[in-house]
Amino acid sequence: MRFTLSDLADPCLRPLVDETRAFYDKRGARRGPNCAEDLHAVRAEYAHPAPANPPAVEELVTVDGDSVSLRIHTPVDKAAKGVFLEIHEGGFLWGSAACSDVRNRRLADALDIAVVSVDYRLAPEHPWPAAPADCETAALWLVEHAEHRFGTTNLAIGGLSAGATLAMKTLLRLRDRRVTAFDCAVLQFGSYDLSGQTPAGRLIADEYFLEAYAGSAPDRTDPDFSPIYADLSDLPPVLMVVGDADIVLEDNLVMAARLLASGTDVDVRVYPDAPHGFTAHPTPMGRAGLDDIYTWLRDHLSPATHSSQPIHRTPTVLINE
């Protein structure tokens, strides 16, 4: 079979391109910090995130002696239909769970679910494997306490950029523990080869965040560092969202192919003229991406998916370009 991304274009997205492109033309290109001084400035910019209404509940949780701080949003005057474990973006170096408050409050209200965000430790002060360890602790706590605390065992996990990478690492850590409680994952423009060894990974190999996050990691092809090298079997359904103007597009398509080959139910959505982080930006394409995510999550966190009858899933790849 021969095809290109344009062969798989969703015509409904094409009218959104011009207005979306105009936003980025005015905004200009942006990159993450390229040295410690830049990182200090970026952290200062993110130090006072916008508050949500109602505000998140902060909670420190402990599993097997390991503790992590969470920020929890629950539906207002409604029972939660599921729980989404959100892992924030920021190149493993900046940001916080509080920076996701407005977005997570919106998600909780839209889908009537609880959203739990992880305040994982940041590099370079706490390099790998601190962040995935904190995310694993949060996930294990949720597996143990979701039913009692939120009244549901319907669990999803996801994040943007570094958050997507950490979400994948968390699923792999849980799988290796034979914990299969999570029903699905939403991965938005993550980076899966942090070793710089694959063609896709070499596109970001000179980024400052990689050196800061790696610390003294002896082997950057360790699957817990670069999930592209992992055994990807026995994972829940995954939605992958990425723009065709994103530097990590190729990395996402490679990861999608590996997931598909491992038998995972994969739904890939590629959006035209959309750069890194586009779902967090106020553009028509960003809103279209969020609408797709909400619809997909709603379907996969439906109580019907927890029937006693077995579910037969056919792996799919859906690409919108």
C-alpha positions as CSV (number, residue, x, y, z in Angstrom):
1,M,0.0,0.0,0.0
2,R,1.3,3.4,-0.9
3,F,0.1,6.6,0.8
4,T,1.2,10.0,2.0
5,L,-0.1,12.1,4.9
6,S,-2.1,14.2,2.4
7,D,-3.8,11.1,1.1
8,L,-5.2,10.6,4.6
9,A,-6.3,14.3,5.1
10,D,-9.4,15.1,7.0
11,P,-11.1,17.7,4.8
12,C,-12.9,19.2,7.9
13,L,-9.5,20.4,9.2
14,R,-8.4,22.3,6.0
15,P,-10.5,25.4,6.6
16,L,-8.8,25.8,10.0
17,V,-5.3,26.2,8.6
18,D,-5.2,29.8,7.5
19,E,-6.5,31.3,10.8
20,T,-4.2,28.9,12.8
21,R,-1.2,29.8,10.6
22,A,-2.0,33.6,11.2
23,F,-1.8,33.0,15.0
24,Y,1.7,31.5,14.8
25,D,2.9,34.0,12.3
26,K,2.1,36.8,14.8
27,R,3.3,34.8,17.8
28,G,6.6,33.8,16.2
29,A,8.7,30.7,16.7
30,R,9.5,29.8,20.3
31,R,12.0,27.3,21.8
32,G,12.7,26.0,25.2
33,P,15.7,27.1,27.3
34,N,19.2,26.4,26.0
35,C,21.2,27.0,29.2
36,A,20.7,27.2,32.9
37,E,20.2,31.0,32.7
38,D,17.4,30.6,30.2
39,L,15.8,27.9,32.4
40,H,15.8,30.3,35.4
41,A,13.9,32.9,33.2
42,V,11.4,30.3,32.0
43,R,10.7,29.1,35.5
44,A,10.0,32.6,36.6
45,E,7.5,33.0,33.8
46,Y,5.6,29.9,35.0
47,A,5.8,30.8,38.7
48,H,2.3,32.2,39.0
49,P,-0.1,30.2,36.9
50,A,-3.8,31.2,36.5
51,P,-6.1,29.9,39.1
52,A,-9.0,27.5,38.4
53,N,-12.5,27.9,39.7
54,P,-13.2,25.9,41.8
55,P,-9.6,25.5,42.8
56,A,-7.7,22.2,42.9
57,V,-7.3,20.2,46.2
58,E,-3.7,19.7,47.0
59,E,-2.7,16.3,48.6
60,L,0.5,14.5,49.5
61,V,0.2,10.8,48.9
62,T,2.6,8.0,49.8
63,V,3.0,4.5,48.4
64,D,5.7,2.1,49.7
65,G,7.5,5.0,51.4
66,D,7.6,7.2,48.3
67,S,5.6,10.4,48.4
68,V,4.4,12.8,45.7
69,S,2.2,15.9,45.7
70,L,-1.0,15.8,43.6
71,R,-3.5,18.5,42.6
72,I,-7.1,17.1,42.3
73,H,-10.1,18.4,40.4
74,T,-13.4,16.7,40.7
75,P,-16.8,17.2,39.0
76,V,-19.0,19.8,40.8
77,D,-22.0,18.2,42.4
78,K,-21.7,15.1,40.2
79,A,-20.3,11.6,40.5
80,A,-17.0,11.1,38.6
81,K,-17.3,8.9,35.6
82,G,-13.6,8.2,35.5
83,V,-10.2,9.6,36.6
84,F,-7.6,11.1,34.3
85,L,-4.0,11.1,35.6
86,E,-2.5,14.2,34.0
87,I,1.3,14.7,33.8
88,H,2.3,18.3,33.0
89,E,4.6,19.5,30.3
90,G,7.8,21.5,30.6
91,G,10.7,19.6,29.1
92,F,11.2,17.8,32.4
93,L,12.7,21.1,33.7
94,W,9.9,23.6,34.4
95,G,6.2,23.9,35.0
96,S,4.1,22.4,37.7
97,A,0.8,20.6,38.3
98,A,-0.7,24.1,39.1
99,C,0.2,25.3,35.6
100,S,-2.4,22.8,34.3
101,D,-5.2,23.8,36.7
102,V,-7.3,25.8,34.2
103,R,-7.0,23.1,31.6
104,N,-7.6,20.3,34.0
105,R,-10.7,22.1,35.5
106,R,-12.1,22.4,32.0
107,L,-11.5,18.7,31.4
108,A,-13.2,17.7,34.6
109,D,-16.2,19.8,33.9
110,A,-16.5,18.7,30.3
111,L,-16.4,15.0,30.9
112,D,-17.6,14.7,34.5
113,I,-14.3,13.1,35.5
114,A,-11.8,13.6,38.3
115,V,-8.4,14.9,37.0
116,V,-5.4,14.2,39.2
117,S,-2.1,16.0,38.3
118,V,1.3,15.0,39.4
119,D,3.9,17.5,40.8
120,Y,6.9,15.4,39.8
121,R,10.4,16.4,40.6
122,L,12.2,18.5,38.0
123,A,15.6,18.3,36.5
124,P,18.4,19.3,36.6
125,E,18.1,19.3,40.4
126,H,16.4,15.9,40.2
127,P,17.4,14.2,37.0
128,W,16.1,10.9,35.6
129,P,14.8,8.6,37.1
130,A,13.2,11.0,39.6
131,A,10.3,12.1,37.4
132,P,9.1,8.7,36.2
133,A,9.4,7.4,39.8
134,D,7.1,10.1,41.0
135,C,4.6,9.5,38.2
136,E,4.6,5.8,39.0
137,T,3.9,6.6,42.7
138,A,0.9,8.7,41.7
139,A,-0.4,6.0,39.4
140,L,0.0,3.3,42.0
141,W,-1.8,5.5,44.6
142,L,-4.6,6.0,42.1
143,V,-5.0,2.3,41.3
144,E,-5.3,1.6,45.1
145,H,-7.6,4.5,46.1
146,A,-9.6,5.6,43.0
147,E,-12.7,3.5,43.8
148,H,-12.9,4.6,47.4
149,R,-11.9,8.2,46.8
150,F,-13.7,8.9,43.5
151,G,-16.3,6.1,43.2
152,T,-14.9,4.7,40.0
153,T,-12.2,2.4,38.6
154,N,-12.3,3.9,35.1
155,L,-8.7,5.2,34.8
156,A,-6.9,7.1,32.0
157,I,-3.4,8.7,31.8
158,G,-1.9,11.3,29.6
159,G,0.0,14.5,29.1
160,L,1.6,17.0,26.7
161,S,5.1,16.9,25.5
162,A,7.3,15.7,28.4
163,G,4.1,14.8,30.1
164,A,3.3,12.4,27.3
165,T,6.7,10.8,27.5
166,L,6.3,10.3,31.2
167,A,2.8,8.9,30.8
168,M,4.3,6.2,28.4
169,K,7.1,5.5,30.9
170,T,4.5,5.2,33.7
171,L,2.4,2.7,31.7
172,L,5.5,0.6,31.0
173,R,6.5,0.6,34.7
174,L,3.0,-0.5,35.7
175,R,3.0,-3.2,33.0
176,D,6.2,-4.5,34.3
177,R,4.6,-4.7,37.8
178,R,1.7,-6.5,36.1
179,V,-0.7,-3.7,37.0
180,T,-3.2,-3.2,34.2
181,A,-5.7,-0.9,35.8
182,F,-5.4,1.9,33.3
183,D,-8.0,1.7,30.5
184,C,-6.4,4.1,28.0
185,A,-3.8,6.8,27.4
186,V,-3.8,10.2,25.6
187,L,-0.3,11.1,24.4
188,Q,0.1,14.6,22.9
189,F,3.4,15.2,21.0
190,G,5.7,13.3,23.3
191,S,9.4,12.5,22.7
192,Y,10.1,8.8,22.8
193,D,13.8,8.6,21.6
194,L,15.8,10.8,24.1
195,S,19.0,9.0,23.2
196,G,19.6,10.7,19.9
197,Q,20.3,7.3,18.3
198,T,17.4,7.1,15.8
199,P,16.9,9.5,12.9
200,A,13.9,10.9,14.8
201,G,15.8,11.3,18.0
202,R,18.7,13.0,16.3
203,L,16.4,15.9,15.4
204,I,16.3,17.0,19.1
205,A,19.7,15.6,20.2
206,D,21.2,19.0,20.8
207,E,18.4,20.3,23.1
208,Y,19.5,21.5,26.5
209,F,16.7,19.7,28.3
210,L,18.1,16.3,27.3
211,E,21.4,16.9,29.0
212,A,19.7,18.4,32.1
213,Y,17.2,15.6,32.4
214,A,19.7,12.8,31.7
215,G,22.1,13.7,34.5
216,S,24.5,10.8,34.9
217,A,22.2,8.2,33.1
218,P,24.6,5.5,31.9
219,D,22.6,4.4,28.9
220,R,20.1,6.7,27.2
221,T,18.7,3.8,25.3
222,D,17.3,2.4,28.5
223,P,13.6,2.0,27.9
224,D,12.8,3.9,31.0
225,F,14.7,6.8,29.6
226,S,13.8,6.4,25.9
227,P,10.5,4.4,25.6
228,I,11.0,3.9,21.9
229,Y,13.3,1.0,22.8
230,A,10.8,-0.7,25.2
231,D,8.8,-3.9,24.8
232,L,5.5,-2.3,24.0
233,S,3.2,-5.3,24.5
234,D,0.2,-5.5,26.8
235,L,-0.6,-1.8,26.9
236,P,-4.1,-0.2,26.9
237,P,-5.6,1.7,23.9
238,V,-3.6,4.9,23.0
239,L,-4.6,8.1,21.3
240,M,-1.6,10.0,19.9
241,V,-2.0,13.6,18.9
242,V,0.7,15.6,17.0
243,G,0.9,18.3,14.4
244,D,2.6,17.9,11.1
245,A,4.8,21.0,11.8
246,D,6.1,19.5,15.0
247,I,9.7,18.5,15.2
248,V,8.7,15.3,17.1
249,L,6.2,14.2,14.3
250,E,8.5,11.5,13.0
251,D,9.2,10.3,16.6
252,N,5.5,10.0,17.2
253,L,4.9,8.1,14.0
254,V,7.7,5.7,14.8
255,M,6.2,5.1,18.2
256,A,2.8,4.6,16.8
257,A,4.1,2.0,14.3
258,R,5.9,0.1,17.1
259,L,2.8,0.2,19.3
260,L,0.7,-1.1,16.5
261,A,3.1,-3.9,15.7
262,S,3.0,-4.8,19.4
263,G,-0.8,-5.3,19.2
264,T,-1.8,-2.1,20.9
265,D,-5.0,-0.3,19.8
266,V,-3.5,3.0,18.4
267,D,-5.4,6.0,17.2
268,V,-3.0,8.5,15.6
269,R,-4.2,12.1,14.8
270,V,-1.9,14.4,12.8
271,Y,-3.1,18.0,12.4
272,P,-2.0,20.2,9.5
273,D,0.2,23.2,10.1
274,A,0.2,22.5,13.8
275,P,3.5,23.0,15.8
276,H,4.6,21.6,19.1
277,G,2.1,22.3,21.9
278,F,-0.7,23.3,19.6
279,T,-3.6,21.9,21.7
280,A,-2.6,24.4,24.4
281,H,-2.9,27.4,22.1
282,P,-6.0,29.4,21.3
283,T,-6.4,28.5,17.6
284,P,-9.1,26.7,15.6
285,M,-6.7,23.7,15.1
286,G,-6.0,23.6,18.8
287,R,-9.7,23.5,19.6
288,A,-10.2,20.8,17.0
289,G,-7.5,18.7,18.7
290,L,-9.1,19.2,22.1
291,D,-12.5,18.3,20.8
292,D,-11.1,15.0,19.4
293,I,-9.4,14.3,22.7
294,Y,-12.5,14.9,24.7
295,T,-14.6,12.7,22.4
296,W,-12.0,9.9,22.5
297,L,-11.7,10.0,26.3
298,R,-15.4,10.1,26.8
299,D,-15.8,6.9,24.7
300,H,-12.9,5.1,26.4
301,L,-13.9,6.0,29.9
302,S,-17.5,4.9,29.4
303,P,-18.8,2.5,32.1
304,A,-19.9,0.3,29.2
305,T,-16.2,-0.6,28.5
306,H,-16.1,-2.3,31.9
307,S,-18.7,-4.9,31.1
308,S,-18.1,-8.5,32.1
309,Q,-18.1,-9.4,28.4
310,P,-14.7,-9.4,26.8
311,I,-13.8,-6.5,24.5
312,H,-12.3,-7.3,21.1
313,R,-10.3,-4.4,19.8
314,T,-8.9,-4.0,16.4
315,P,-5.7,-1.9,16.1
316,T,-6.4,1.2,14.0
317,V,-4.4,4.1,12.7
318,L,-6.4,7.2,11.9
319,I,-4.4,10.2,10.6
320,N,-5.9,13.6,10.1
321,E,-3.7,15.9,8.0
